[in-house]
Each structure stands twice: as C-alpha cells, then as structure tokens.
Amino acid sequence: MRSPLSSVGPLTEFIQNALGLSYSMVGLITTLPLICFALLSGFTLYFTQRFGLEFTLGAALFILTVGTVSRYFATIPSLYLGTLFIGIGIAVMNVLMPSIVKRDFPQRSGFMTSLYSGVMGIGATLGAGVSVPLAHATNWQFSLGSWAILSFAGLLLWIPQLRNRTKPKNPIHIGAAIKKLGSSPIAWQIAFFMGLQSLIFYAVLAWLPEILIDRGMTPTKAGIVLSISQGTGILGSLVIPTIAGRFKDQRSIVLVTASMEIIGVLGILLSDTFLVSTWAGILGFGLGGNFSLALLFMVLRAESAELTTGLSGMAQSVGYFVAAFGPVLFGFIHDLTNSWNIPLYSMLVIATLQLGFGLGAARNKTISANA
C-alpha cells in the first residue's frame, strides 16, 4: 500500500528528464492517489455491505496490482492512469484495515494496528531506499512497476479468504451513518488530525529528496535520507499504538508525537544538510506515530466494526481531501519562488494545527450508533 507511492519521490529527476514534466505535474503523481482516497473512502461501507468485506479487499488488491504494472510503460497516459488505479485500490484498503482490526482483534487493537501500520512503513521504506539503485541497475520504469510484486503476493495470499464473503452482522444505513458521524465533533477531529498528518507525510514523500538534491546531495543519498524517515516511521507505527492502546485518553502521547514533527521540520529547514538524517528520523517517527494513532482512534472511538468502517471512510475521505493539496501545492510554491523555505515554513504551521485536532481526537469519547 505504500511502496508504489514512496518510490516516486526519489525518481523525480528520472521522470522529469524522460517525460519533460514540471514539478507541479510530478507532484500530481503523488496527489492523484490522495484524490482517490478522498473521493472513494466514503463509498467503501456500501461496497462491503453489497459484496462482502473479503471480496471488496480482494478486488482492491487486484486493481492496485494492475495500476502498478501500468506505470512500467514509459508514457504520460500510462503513468497517470496507473497512478489512478493505484489510488483506487489503496483507498478501499485504507478504509477496510481498521474494520478488520475491530472485527477480528477487538482485544488487541493496539498491537494489531501497530503490526499492520508498521508493515506499511516497511513497504514505504523499501520504496524510498531501493528505487534509485534499482533504476540505475535497470531503468526508472521497471523501478516504478516492480512494486506490483508485493501487491500480487498479497492478492495470492488473500484468495483463500474470498470464499467467505462476510457481510456486516448489523448493517448501518449509509445515510444514517453519514448523519451520525457528520454531527460528531470527535469524528471531525479524527478526520482533520489524519488529514493534516497525511498532508505533511505525502509532501515529505514527494519533495524531501528534491529539497536535499537542491542543496547538493546526490539522488542516491537523498533517497537514503527519505528511507531513514520512513524507517523511523515504522518504529513510530510499531511503538506508539501499542502504548496508546493501554490508555483510555491519549492526549499526552499526541503531544509528544506532534512535537517531534515540529522539531523535525524545523531541523530540516535550518540545518542545510548538516544532521539532516537526524531531523528526518525525528520527523519520520512523529509522522509514523501520528498516522497509526489516527487509525487507532478509528477503532477506539467507534462502538462497532460497522461504525468503524463508516468512521474510517469519513475520516479518510475528509482527511485525504485535505492531504491531496500537499504535494501539488508545495511543488507549485516552489515553481513560483524557486525556494523550498516557504513550503517548509508552511509545514510548521500545519503541524501545529494538527496538534490541536489531535488533542481533541485523543479524548476518551465513543461514537455510538444509537446515542
């Protein structure tokens, strides 16, 4: 779910040289999946009630695999069409994973959230760190398309589950769920907390290598720094939910993780390339921790698995709509100013806003279908 996205940033220079794309157009490669996340996440509840959870997830894996393979063909239409398919597949999978945790592992929600978000982080780290060496060994098209191996393996492993076609035991009317969640302050706080975290994450994913290359770093070293941020993000994803799941109120944890984001961005902004790996690592840990916290909030704050699907769909639809502006906006600002400082200052403001929403989402409140 992450490697097809994280592999783009380190390959920006390769893609631009081959296809003649502007920074804004390259940013769209990262933004297009986020638009899919925003538009499709809210419909996943309908898909699961109509076709069953297992079939819906299997179809998403198939679409993700087709989209990743399509990017191998070195044309602008295949690049963007494949990216669109990638966005559709991941959008559905994003929503369903918290539902699976709520349904199958209600007593181990913290650990299971840590496990699957940590594995997502491993995929992101591989995509960021391996893409440039793989492009040098083969070509950039193969480097982008090769990540279909992972989603295809996931599809093969999921095939035995397709015979189940599990549908919700207590179906929630979609209109009623939208009304209920739309009137819940904590649902909106979760949505904006996730959205602002994702905006920063995908902006870093798309542009951190280019920021460092602009400061004189080689593409390979810049990809390594990005992979360091993704690697510490894995650690944050593994550690934070396991700890947070032990408490009913997670505000103190949000304060720590959001502060790490602010410190990391500030360090990257002020340090040139000195200690940049350290600052990227701190930023990555905070981002990974906050991402997994957002997922955990979807599990903890909803009364049932069905409501978790609705909350997950709403939070990710709103959240990724917010996040979709990040990569293109940052690329556009760079095109206007020929500098990365203004985007980084903007990131500090966004991280501070994220902290405020996170403190609200971390309160011990539960959304009930009946209350």
Order of alpha helices (4+ residues) and beta strands (2+ residues): alpha-alpha-alpha-alpha-alpha-alpha-alpha-alpha-alpha-alpha-alpha-alpha-alpha-alpha-alpha-alpha-alpha
